[in-house]
Structure formats: C-alpha cells, structure tokens
Amino acid sequence: MTERINVTQVMEYGRLMGISELMRYTSLGRNTAMELGKNANAIVRMGKRVLYDRQKIDKWIDEQTQDR
C-alpha cells in the first residue's frame, strides 16, 4: 500500500527530487516539468534515475520572473 505524502514534507525533504515530486513542486504536467528541468539545467543522473536539483529549479524560476 502506498502512503500519501504531504507536499510540504516533500519540499522540505531534500535537494534532489524525482519527476513526480517536481510535478507537485511546480504544479506542472509531466512533459512541461521535464522541459523545465532541462531548461534549468537541473538534471542529475544517478544510475538509471533522473533527478532534478531543487536549487537550480528555484534559481531558474527566479531568473525568469525577474526578466519580466
């Protein structure tokens, strides 16, 4: 049985996150979240796993909002 995790618990858990965590963190769909991770240069590969660096995601979002 899978256990639901509170979004705030996920956000405070660690620096790297999987695609499902990135989707919840940004409120984006899967493809858009993957594109954001690529654009932010936040992809970290560990073996077969693809993870996303939360700090790079946050920095990229901050840069995008400052441009406008």
PyMOL Python script that loads the backbone (N, CA, C, O; Angstrom):
from pymol import cmd

cmd.read_pdbstr("""\
ATOM      1  N   MET A   1       0.841  -1.168   0.000  1.00  0.00           N
ATOM      2  CA  MET A   1       0.000   0.000   0.000  1.00  0.00           C
ATOM      3  C   MET A   1       0.895   1.243   0.000  1.00  0.00           C
ATOM      4  O   MET A   1       1.848   1.331   0.774  1.00  0.00           O
ATOM      5  N   THR A   2       0.582   2.192  -0.868  1.00  0.00           N
ATOM      6  CA  THR A   2       1.381   3.419  -0.907  1.00  0.00           C
ATOM      7  C   THR A   2       0.821   4.431   0.062  1.00  0.00           C
ATOM      8  O   THR A   2      -0.385   4.499   0.295  1.00  0.00           O
ATOM      9  N   GLU A   3       1.704   5.202   0.612  1.00  0.00           N
ATOM     10  CA  GLU A   3       1.328   6.204   1.604  1.00  0.00           C
ATOM     11  C   GLU A   3       1.398   7.582   0.967  1.00  0.00           C
ATOM     12  O   GLU A   3       2.387   7.919   0.316  1.00  0.00           O
ATOM     13  N   ARG A   4       0.361   8.373   1.148  1.00  0.00           N
ATOM     14  CA  ARG A   4       0.371   9.730   0.617  1.00  0.00           C
ATOM     15  C   ARG A   4       1.289  10.595   1.462  1.00  0.00           C
ATOM     16  O   ARG A   4       1.296  10.511   2.690  1.00  0.00           O
ATOM     17  N   ILE A   5       2.058  11.421   0.782  1.00  0.00           N
ATOM     18  CA  ILE A   5       2.997  12.295   1.465  1.00  0.00           C
ATOM     19  C   ILE A   5       2.529  13.729   1.292  1.00  0.00           C
ATOM     20  O   ILE A   5       2.191  14.145   0.184  1.00  0.00           O
ATOM     21  N   ASN A   6       2.509  14.473   2.363  1.00  0.00           N
ATOM     22  CA  ASN A   6       2.142  15.876   2.318  1.00  0.00           C
ATOM     23  C   ASN A   6       3.152  16.624   1.456  1.00  0.00           C
ATOM     24  O   ASN A   6       4.354  16.384   1.566  1.00  0.00           O
ATOM     25  N   VAL A   7       2.673  17.534   0.593  1.00  0.00           N
ATOM     26  CA  VAL A   7       3.552  18.261  -0.322  1.00  0.00           C
ATOM     27  C   VAL A   7       4.606  19.047   0.443  1.00  0.00           C
ATOM     28  O   VAL A   7       5.748  19.122  -0.011  1.00  0.00           O
ATOM     29  N   THR A   8       4.270  19.633   1.580  1.00  0.00           N
ATOM     30  CA  THR A   8       5.260  20.386   2.341  1.00  0.00           C
ATOM     31  C   THR A   8       6.356  19.470   2.860  1.00  0.00           C
ATOM     32  O   THR A   8       7.508  19.891   2.961  1.00  0.00           O
ATOM     33  N   GLN A   9       6.024  18.218   3.194  1.00  0.00           N
ATOM     34  CA  GLN A   9       7.044  17.263   3.618  1.00  0.00           C
ATOM     35  C   GLN A   9       7.984  16.949   2.468  1.00  0.00           C
ATOM     36  O   GLN A   9       9.193  16.840   2.672  1.00  0.00           O
ATOM     37  N   VAL A  10       7.450  16.802   1.263  1.00  0.00           N
ATOM     38  CA  VAL A  10       8.278  16.516   0.094  1.00  0.00           C
ATOM     39  C   VAL A  10       9.215  17.675  -0.180  1.00  0.00           C
ATOM     40  O   VAL A  10      10.395  17.464  -0.460  1.00  0.00           O
ATOM     41  N   MET A  11       8.707  18.901  -0.104  1.00  0.00           N
ATOM     42  CA  MET A  11       9.507  20.071  -0.422  1.00  0.00           C
ATOM     43  C   MET A  11      10.639  20.274   0.583  1.00  0.00           C
ATOM     44  O   MET A  11      11.681  20.827   0.231  1.00  0.00           O
ATOM     45  N   GLU A  12      10.452  19.837   1.819  1.00  0.00           N
ATOM     46  CA  GLU A  12      11.470  20.027   2.837  1.00  0.00           C
ATOM     47  C   GLU A  12      12.422  18.832   2.918  1.00  0.00           C
ATOM     48  O   GLU A  12      13.386  18.863   3.682  1.00  0.00           O
ATOM     49  N   TYR A  13      12.165  17.800   2.151  1.00  0.00           N
ATOM     50  CA  TYR A  13      12.907  16.555   2.321  1.00  0.00           C
ATOM     51  C   TYR A  13      14.351  16.629   1.853  1.00  0.00           C
ATOM     52  O   TYR A  13      15.257  16.272   2.607  1.00  0.00           O
ATOM     53  N   GLY A  14      14.589  17.083   0.630  1.00  0.00           N
ATOM     54  CA  GLY A  14      15.961  17.087   0.156  1.00  0.00           C
ATOM     55  C   GLY A  14      16.144  17.960  -1.068  1.00  0.00           C
ATOM     56  O   GLY A  14      15.202  18.564  -1.582  1.00  0.00           O
ATOM     57  N   ARG A  15      17.377  18.004  -1.514  1.00  0.00           N
ATOM     58  CA  ARG A  15      17.722  18.871  -2.637  1.00  0.00           C
ATOM     59  C   ARG A  15      17.312  18.270  -3.974  1.00  0.00           C
ATOM     60  O   ARG A  15      16.905  19.004  -4.874  1.00  0.00           O
ATOM     61  N   LEU A  16      17.410  16.961  -4.123  1.00  0.00           N
ATOM     62  CA  LEU A  16      17.066  16.309  -5.378  1.00  0.00           C
ATOM     63  C   LEU A  16      15.667  15.728  -5.302  1.00  0.00           C
ATOM     64  O   LEU A  16      15.228  15.261  -4.251  1.00  0.00           O
ATOM     65  N   MET A  17      14.968  15.764  -6.443  1.00  0.00           N
ATOM     66  CA  MET A  17      13.608  15.233  -6.480  1.00  0.00           C
ATOM     67  C   MET A  17      13.378  14.528  -7.802  1.00  0.00           C
ATOM     68  O   MET A  17      13.977  14.873  -8.821  1.00  0.00           O
ATOM     69  N   GLY A  18      12.515  13.551  -7.773  1.00  0.00           N
ATOM     70  CA  GLY A  18      12.123  12.835  -8.976  1.00  0.00           C
ATOM     71  C   GLY A  18      11.095  13.629  -9.758  1.00  0.00           C
ATOM     72  O   GLY A  18      10.697  14.718  -9.342  1.00  0.00           O
ATOM     73  N   ILE A  19      10.665  13.089 -10.887  1.00  0.00           N
ATOM     74  CA  ILE A  19       9.739  13.809 -11.747  1.00  0.00           C
ATOM     75  C   ILE A  19       8.381  14.027 -11.067  1.00  0.00           C
ATOM     76  O   ILE A  19       7.777  15.086 -11.234  1.00  0.00           O
ATOM     77  N   SER A  20       7.900  13.050 -10.312  1.00  0.00           N
ATOM     78  CA  SER A  20       6.602  13.225  -9.652  1.00  0.00           C
ATOM     79  C   SER A  20       6.671  14.327  -8.595  1.00  0.00           C
ATOM     80  O   SER A  20       5.720  15.090  -8.426  1.00  0.00           O
ATOM     81  N   GLU A  21       7.794  14.408  -7.888  1.00  0.00           N
ATOM     82  CA  GLU A  21       7.966  15.482  -6.900  1.00  0.00           C
ATOM     83  C   GLU A  21       8.088  16.834  -7.597  1.00  0.00           C
ATOM     84  O   GLU A  21       7.536  17.827  -7.124  1.00  0.00           O
ATOM     85  N   LEU A  22       8.810  16.876  -8.721  1.00  0.00           N
ATOM     86  CA  LEU A  22       8.935  18.120  -9.479  1.00  0.00           C
ATOM     87  C   LEU A  22       7.584  18.574 -10.002  1.00  0.00           C
ATOM     88  O   LEU A  22       7.290  19.770 -10.011  1.00  0.00           O
ATOM     89  N   MET A  23       6.765  17.637 -10.433  1.00  0.00           N
ATOM     90  CA  MET A  23       5.423  17.973 -10.910  1.00  0.00           C
ATOM     91  C   MET A  23       4.591  18.603  -9.792  1.00  0.00           C
ATOM     92  O   MET A  23       3.904  19.601 -10.009  1.00  0.00           O
ATOM     93  N   ARG A  24       4.657  18.020  -8.606  1.00  0.00           N
ATOM     94  CA  ARG A  24       3.909  18.584  -7.465  1.00  0.00           C
ATOM     95  C   ARG A  24       4.495  19.920  -7.041  1.00  0.00           C
ATOM     96  O   ARG A  24       3.754  20.846  -6.715  1.00  0.00           O
ATOM     97  N   TYR A  25       5.813  20.029  -7.043  1.00  0.00           N
ATOM     98  CA  TYR A  25       6.516  21.242  -6.605  1.00  0.00           C
ATOM     99  C   TYR A  25       6.175  22.433  -7.490  1.00  0.00           C
ATOM    100  O   TYR A  25       6.028  23.553  -7.001  1.00  0.00           O
ATOM    101  N   THR A  26       6.047  22.187  -8.812  1.00  0.00           N
ATOM    102  CA  THR A  26       5.799  23.278  -9.758  1.00  0.00           C
ATOM    103  C   THR A  26       4.353  23.361 -10.221  1.00  0.00           C
ATOM    104  O   THR A  26       3.978  24.314 -10.904  1.00  0.00           O
ATOM    105  N   SER A  27       3.543  22.385  -9.863  1.00  0.00           N
ATOM    106  CA  SER A  27       2.147  22.305 -10.327  1.00  0.00           C
ATOM    107  C   SER A  27       2.073  22.257 -11.852  1.00  0.00           C
ATOM    108  O   SER A  27       1.207  22.880 -12.465  1.00  0.00           O
ATOM    109  N   LEU A  28       2.997  21.504 -12.452  1.00  0.00           N
ATOM    110  CA  LEU A  28       3.038  21.343 -13.902  1.00  0.00           C
ATOM    111  C   LEU A  28       2.790  19.885 -14.256  1.00  0.00           C
ATOM    112  O   LEU A  28       2.918  18.997 -13.413  1.00  0.00           O
ATOM    113  N   GLY A  29       2.433  19.651 -15.514  1.00  0.00           N
ATOM    114  CA  GLY A  29       2.306  18.295 -16.016  1.00  0.00           C
ATOM    115  C   GLY A  29       3.672  17.676 -16.225  1.00  0.00           C
ATOM    116  O   GLY A  29       4.697  18.348 -16.108  1.00  0.00           O
ATOM    117  N   ARG A  30       3.677  16.393 -16.535  1.00  0.00           N
ATOM    118  CA  ARG A  30       4.923  15.649 -16.663  1.00  0.00           C
ATOM    119  C   ARG A  30       5.847  16.230 -17.744  1.00  0.00           C
ATOM    120  O   ARG A  30       7.011  16.521 -17.466  1.00  0.00           O
ATOM    121  N   ASN A  31       5.344  16.400 -18.960  1.00  0.00           N
ATOM    122  CA  ASN A  31       6.197  16.875 -20.053  1.00  0.00           C
ATOM    123  C   ASN A  31       6.713  18.284 -19.804  1.00  0.00           C
ATOM    124  O   ASN A  31       7.876  18.574 -20.081  1.00  0.00           O
ATOM    125  N   THR A  32       5.864  19.160 -19.284  1.00  0.00           N
ATOM    126  CA  THR A  32       6.285  20.531 -19.010  1.00  0.00           C
ATOM    127  C   THR A  32       7.311  20.572 -17.888  1.00  0.00           C
ATOM    128  O   THR A  32       8.265  21.347 -17.948  1.00  0.00           O
ATOM    129  N   ALA A  33       7.122  19.748 -16.869  1.00  0.00           N
ATOM    130  CA  ALA A  33       8.083  19.690 -15.761  1.00  0.00           C
ATOM    131  C   ALA A  33       9.436  19.168 -16.257  1.00  0.00           C
ATOM    132  O   ALA A  33      10.483  19.668 -15.847  1.00  0.00           O
ATOM    133  N   MET A  34       9.414  18.170 -17.133  1.00  0.00           N
ATOM    134  CA  MET A  34      10.666  17.651 -17.686  1.00  0.00           C
ATOM    135  C   MET A  34      11.368  18.708 -18.532  1.00  0.00           C
ATOM    136  O   MET A  34      12.593  18.829 -18.490  1.00  0.00           O
ATOM    137  N   GLU A  35      10.600  19.467 -19.293  1.00  0.00           N
ATOM    138  CA  GLU A  35      11.168  20.545 -20.108  1.00  0.00           C
ATOM    139  C   GLU A  35      11.767  21.636 -19.218  1.00  0.00           C
ATOM    140  O   GLU A  35      12.844  22.160 -19.504  1.00  0.00           O
ATOM    141  N   LEU A  36      11.064  21.970 -18.144  1.00  0.00           N
ATOM    142  CA  LEU A  36      11.588  22.967 -17.208  1.00  0.00           C
ATOM    143  C   LEU A  36      12.916  22.503 -16.618  1.00  0.00           C
ATOM    144  O   LEU A  36      13.864  23.284 -16.533  1.00  0.00           O
ATOM    145  N   GLY A  37      12.989  21.237 -16.210  1.00  0.00           N
ATOM    146  CA  GLY A  37      14.224  20.690 -15.659  1.00  0.00           C
ATOM    147  C   GLY A  37      15.371  20.755 -16.652  1.00  0.00           C
ATOM    148  O   GLY A  37      16.512  21.027 -16.280  1.00  0.00           O
ATOM    149  N   LYS A  38      15.063  20.506 -17.912  1.00  0.00           N
ATOM    150  CA  LYS A  38      16.087  20.579 -18.958  1.00  0.00           C
ATOM    151  C   LYS A  38      16.526  22.020 -19.179  1.00  0.00           C
ATOM    152  O   LYS A  38      17.723  22.298 -19.250  1.00  0.00           O
ATOM    153  N   ASN A  39      15.562  22.944 -19.288  1.00  0.00           N
ATOM    154  CA  ASN A  39      15.878  24.363 -19.497  1.00  0.00           C
ATOM    155  C   ASN A  39      16.669  24.953 -18.339  1.00  0.00           C
ATOM    156  O   ASN A  39      17.517  25.825 -18.536  1.00  0.00           O
ATOM    157  N   ALA A  40      16.388  24.473 -17.129  1.00  0.00           N
ATOM    158  CA  ALA A  40      17.077  24.973 -15.939  1.00  0.00           C
ATOM    159  C   ALA A  40      18.426  24.290 -15.726  1.00  0.00           C
ATOM    160  O   ALA A  40      19.155  24.622 -14.791  1.00  0.00           O
ATOM    161  N   ASN A  41      18.756  23.336 -16.595  1.00  0.00           N
ATOM    162  CA  ASN A  41      20.000  22.573 -16.462  1.00  0.00           C
ATOM    163  C   ASN A  41      20.074  21.924 -15.075  1.00  0.00           C
ATOM    164  O   ASN A  41      21.122  21.922 -14.429  1.00  0.00           O
ATOM    165  N   ALA A  42      18.942  21.377 -14.637  1.00  0.00           N
ATOM    166  CA  ALA A  42      18.823  20.844 -13.288  1.00  0.00           C
ATOM    167  C   ALA A  42      18.820  19.321 -13.244  1.00  0.00           C
ATOM    168  O   ALA A  42      18.584  18.734 -12.188  1.00  0.00           O
ATOM    169  N   ILE A  43      19.080  18.676 -14.374  1.00  0.00           N
ATOM    170  CA  ILE A  43      19.021  17.219 -14.431  1.00  0.00           C
ATOM    171  C   ILE A  43      20.279  16.614 -13.805  1.00  0.00           C
ATOM    172  O   ILE A  43      21.405  16.993 -14.128  1.00  0.00           O
ATOM    173  N   VAL A  44      20.049  15.661 -12.901  1.00  0.00           N
ATOM    174  CA  VAL A  44      21.138  14.910 -12.259  1.00  0.00           C
ATOM    175  C   VAL A  44      20.829  13.438 -12.482  1.00  0.00           C
ATOM    176  O   VAL A  44      19.773  12.958 -12.068  1.00  0.00           O
ATOM    177  N   ARG A  45      21.728  12.723 -13.125  1.00  0.00           N
ATOM    178  CA  ARG A  45      21.517  11.300 -13.381  1.00  0.00           C
ATOM    179  C   ARG A  45      22.326  10.477 -12.375  1.00  0.00           C
ATOM    180  O   ARG A  45      23.529  10.671 -12.200  1.00  0.00           O
ATOM    181  N   MET A  46      21.626   9.563 -11.729  1.00  0.00           N
ATOM    182  CA  MET A  46      22.273   8.646 -10.785  1.00  0.00           C
ATOM    183  C   MET A  46      21.876   7.238 -11.207  1.00  0.00           C
ATOM    184  O   MET A  46      20.787   6.761 -10.886  1.00  0.00           O
ATOM    185  N   GLY A  47      22.762   6.591 -11.919  1.00  0.00           N
ATOM    186  CA  GLY A  47      22.419   5.288 -12.477  1.00  0.00           C
ATOM    187  C   GLY A  47      21.331   5.479 -13.518  1.00  0.00           C
ATOM    188  O   GLY A  47      21.487   6.267 -14.451  1.00  0.00           O
ATOM    189  N   LYS A  48      20.234   4.764 -13.361  1.00  0.00           N
ATOM    190  CA  LYS A  48      19.105   4.890 -14.285  1.00  0.00           C
ATOM    191  C   LYS A  48      18.136   5.985 -13.874  1.00  0.00           C
ATOM    192  O   LYS A  48      17.260   6.367 -14.651  1.00  0.00           O
ATOM    193  N   ARG A  49      18.286   6.485 -12.674  1.00  0.00           N
ATOM    194  CA  ARG A  49      17.357   7.503 -12.163  1.00  0.00           C
ATOM    195  C   ARG A  49      17.688   8.867 -12.717  1.00  0.00           C
ATOM    196  O   ARG A  49      18.854   9.232 -12.862  1.00  0.00           O
ATOM    197  N   VAL A  50      16.650   9.612 -13.023  1.00  0.00           N
ATOM    198  CA  VAL A  50      16.796  11.009 -13.433  1.00  0.00           C
ATOM    199  C   VAL A  50      16.178  11.847 -12.319  1.00  0.00           C
ATOM    200  O   VAL A  50      14.987  11.732 -12.032  1.00  0.00           O
ATOM    201  N   LEU A  51      16.996  12.686 -11.698  1.00  0.00           N
ATOM    202  CA  LEU A  51      16.553  13.544 -10.604  1.00  0.00           C
ATOM    203  C   LEU A  51      16.745  14.991 -11.011  1.00  0.00           C
ATOM    204  O   LEU A  51      17.455  15.291 -11.970  1.00  0.00           O
ATOM    205  N   TYR A  52      16.109  15.879 -10.276  1.00  0.00           N
ATOM    206  CA  TYR A  52      16.154  17.304 -10.577  1.00  0.00           C
ATOM    207  C   TYR A  52      16.609  18.065  -9.347  1.00  0.00           C
ATOM    208  O   TYR A  52      16.127  17.826  -8.240  1.00  0.00           O
ATOM    209  N   ASP A  53      17.544  18.986  -9.552  1.00  0.00           N
ATOM    210  CA  ASP A  53      18.130  19.776  -8.477  1.00  0.00           C
ATOM    211  C   ASP A  53      17.192  20.941  -8.132  1.00  0.00           C
ATOM    212  O   ASP A  53      16.973  21.835  -8.949  1.00  0.00           O
ATOM    213  N   ARG A  54      16.652  20.916  -6.932  1.00  0.00           N
ATOM    214  CA  ARG A  54      15.683  21.918  -6.488  1.00  0.00           C
ATOM    215  C   ARG A  54      16.273  23.334  -6.507  1.00  0.00           C
ATOM    216  O   ARG A  54      15.583  24.287  -6.869  1.00  0.00           O
ATOM    217  N   GLN A  55      17.540  23.472  -6.121  1.00  0.00           N
ATOM    218  CA  GLN A  55      18.159  24.806  -6.083  1.00  0.00           C
ATOM    219  C   GLN A  55      18.269  25.398  -7.483  1.00  0.00           C
ATOM    220  O   GLN A  55      18.031  26.592  -7.667  1.00  0.00           O
ATOM    221  N   LYS A  56      18.626  24.583  -8.470  1.00  0.00           N
ATOM    222  CA  LYS A  56      18.713  25.081  -9.846  1.00  0.00           C
ATOM    223  C   LYS A  56      17.335  25.423 -10.396  1.00  0.00           C
ATOM    224  O   LYS A  56      17.184  26.396 -11.134  1.00  0.00           O
ATOM    225  N   ILE A  57      16.340  24.636 -10.043  1.00  0.00           N
ATOM    226  CA  ILE A  57      14.959  24.928 -10.461  1.00  0.00           C
ATOM    227  C   ILE A  57      14.532  26.265  -9.885  1.00  0.00           C
ATOM    228  O   ILE A  57      14.008  27.113 -10.607  1.00  0.00           O
ATOM    229  N   ASP A  58      14.752  26.464  -8.583  1.00  0.00           N
ATOM    230  CA  ASP A  58      14.367  27.717  -7.929  1.00  0.00           C
ATOM    231  C   ASP A  58      15.093  28.911  -8.546  1.00  0.00           C
ATOM    232  O   ASP A  58      14.487  29.955  -8.788  1.00  0.00           O
ATOM    233  N   LYS A  59      16.388  28.756  -8.799  1.00  0.00           N
ATOM    234  CA  LYS A  59      17.174  29.837  -9.384  1.00  0.00           C
ATOM    235  C   LYS A  59      16.657  30.189 -10.779  1.00  0.00           C
ATOM    236  O   LYS A  59      16.528  31.366 -11.113  1.00  0.00           O
ATOM    237  N   TRP A  60      16.362  29.178 -11.588  1.00  0.00           N
ATOM    238  CA  TRP A  60      15.868  29.406 -12.947  1.00  0.00           C
ATOM    239  C   TRP A  60      14.518  30.129 -12.914  1.00  0.00           C
ATOM    240  O   TRP A  60      14.285  31.051 -13.696  1.00  0.00           O
ATOM    241  N   ILE A  61      13.644  29.711 -12.019  1.00  0.00           N
ATOM    242  CA  ILE A  61      12.328  30.360 -11.904  1.00  0.00           C
ATOM    243  C   ILE A  61      12.500  31.805 -11.471  1.00  0.00           C
ATOM    244  O   ILE A  61      11.839  32.692 -12.010  1.00  0.00           O
ATOM    245  N   ASP A  62      13.376  32.057 -10.507  1.00  0.00           N
ATOM    246  CA  ASP A  62      13.639  33.434 -10.066  1.00  0.00           C
ATOM    247  C   ASP A  62      14.165  34.296 -11.210  1.00  0.00           C
ATOM    248  O   ASP A  62      13.752  35.445 -11.368  1.00  0.00           O
ATOM    249  N   GLU A  63      15.078  33.739 -12.006  1.00  0.00           N
ATOM    250  CA  GLU A  63      15.615  34.489 -13.143  1.00  0.00           C
ATOM    251  C   GLU A  63      14.536  34.809 -14.170  1.00  0.00           C
ATOM    252  O   GLU A  63      14.529  35.894 -14.753  1.00  0.00           O
ATOM    253  N   GLN A  64      13.625  33.865 -14.392  1.00  0.00           N
ATOM    254  CA  GLN A  64      12.555  34.072 -15.368  1.00  0.00           C
ATOM    255  C   GLN A  64      11.585  35.144 -14.906  1.00  0.00           C
ATOM    256  O   GLN A  64      11.089  35.924 -15.719  1.00  0.00           O
ATOM    257  N   THR A  65      11.312  35.190 -13.622  1.00  0.00           N
ATOM    258  CA  THR A  65      10.357  36.186 -13.108  1.00  0.00           C
ATOM    259  C   THR A  65      10.972  37.567 -13.025  1.00  0.00           C
ATOM    260  O   THR A  65      10.244  38.560 -13.074  1.00  0.00           O
ATOM    261  N   GLN A  66      12.301  37.667 -12.901  1.00  0.00           N
ATOM    262  CA  GLN A  66      12.964  38.969 -12.840  1.00  0.00           C
ATOM    263  C   GLN A  66      13.051  39.620 -14.214  1.00  0.00           C
ATOM    264  O   GLN A  66      13.122  40.844 -14.316  1.00  0.00           O
ATOM    265  N   ASP A  67      13.046  38.808 -15.277  1.00  0.00           N
ATOM    266  CA  ASP A  67      13.152  39.333 -16.631  1.00  0.00           C
ATOM    267  C   ASP A  67      11.910  40.100 -17.062  1.00  0.00           C
ATOM    268  O   ASP A  67      11.962  40.885 -18.009  1.00  0.00           O
ATOM    269  N   ARG A  68      10.820  39.883 -16.391  1.00  0.00           N
ATOM    270  CA  ARG A  68       9.553  40.484 -16.830  1.00  0.00           C
ATOM    271  C   ARG A  68       9.211  41.720 -16.089  1.00  0.00           C
ATOM    272  O   ARG A  68       8.175  42.331 -16.353  1.00  0.00           O
TER     273      ARG A  68
END
""", "prot")
cmd.dss("prot")
cmd.show_as("cartoon", "prot")
cmd.util.cbc("prot")
cmd.orient("prot")
